[in-house]
């Protein structure tokens, strides 16, 4: 668990109030670059510019607005937006508990750990154990940093985890997707697809997954920082086959070959 909490609150389950600290469960490792002027290496700043005149627009002349139809805007002031912010609260209210299998993966957004705060932590660990034993997740609502959230409360490694959930208007169901067209796979293709799934059967190992792009870029940057002149290897694309059966057969052959080499 991270060392520094990013927020504190009270987890409320019925009449019970449990003081908790919120910790981020993920770290943003994205590579971010500074934008410099090429000749002077001075960092460049961004400005608001009128695209019609090319002139910079100062902050006191900037107006926020929402386009309701083409060319028609509803203007909003800072006071208007301030009124829309939710009132500050430290309560994380659990409204109900549901079977863990009832929440589809597409609803999950960003995970956080909830750690016990001050005082007796018995109620905290009792709740974590109950969620684990009963295979349940709590549906929670809270307000944090001028935003409203809904989330799933679950047990993870003996601690509580709170995962923000997307709102209903953000989630698309499979029924909303275009219906697939074309022929259905034949019995041979289905059998080969099943064999491919079984051939790749294994355990989930999170440590296997790395941001290869970030690793290549950071290695390249580190080498240049030490005065070297490295070259980035171009990642090529594999030639695609047109037949589904040929694709499945090639995949099976590659998987079996890799397993044989691993055993040897």
ZILIN-V662106 format. One line per field, one symbol per residue. phi: phi as a letter, one per 40 degrees, with the letter a starting at -180 (. if undefined). psi: psi as a letter, one per 30 degrees, with the letter a starting at -180 (. if undefined). A space follows every 10 residues. Layout:
# ZILIN-V662106
phi = ???
psi = ???
This chain:
# ZILIN-V662106
phi = .ccbcbabab cbbgccbbcb bbbccbbcbc cbbcbbcccb fcccbcbcbc ccbgccbcdc bcbcabccad gbbbcbcccc ccccccccab cbcccabbdd ccbcccccbb cbcbbcccgc cccccccccc ccccfbbccb babafgbcbb abcbcaggbc bbbcbccdcc bbcccccccc bgcccccccc cccccccccc caccbdccbb cccccccccc ccccccgcbc bcccccbccc cccccccccc cccccccccc cccc
psi = klekkflkaj jjjbfkjjkl kkkkflkjgk kkkkklkeef gkkklklkkj fefgkkjlef gkkklkjflj gkkjkkleee eeffklkklg kjjjflklke ffjlfffkdk klkjlkblak geeefeeeee eeefhlkkjl klkkhglklk lkklkjhflk kjkkklleff kklffflkkk lllkkleeee eeeeeeeefg kaljjeffkl jeeeeeeeee eeeefgglil kkkkjlkkkk lfkeeeeeee eeeeeeeeee eee.
